[in-house]
């Protein structure tokens, strides 16, 4: 299952840990996070659950994705 790191791979969060992410950091980095998502999975998740919060979207995306997102 895919994970996300907002600190260049020092700390990783899985779908169950997304609630621990700082909402401000998540919002500030959201454009970069979206750029690192696989387009087809991102669009599938959008069609499936939008409208939703960024955390809800990221949690669902990570459950479906097979590639980690590393920002930083």
C-alpha positions, 0 to 999 in steps of 0.5 A, a space after each residue: 500500500 502506498 504511503 506519503 512523506 512530506 519531509 523528503 522521505 524521513 517520515 512516511 504516513 500510510 492511509 491510516 496515519 493521514 489524520 496525523 498530518 498537520 492540516 496546514 502543511 497538507 494544504 500548503 503542499 496540496 498542489 505538489 501532492 496532486 502533481 505527484 499522484 498518478 493521474 488515472 487513480 487521482 481521477 478515479 478517486 475524485 469521481 468516487 468521493 468528491 466533494 471531500 476534504 484533502 485528508 479524505 481524498 489522500 487517505 482514499 488515494 493511498 489505499 488505491 495507489 501503488 506508488 509512494 508520494 515523496 515531497 520535500 
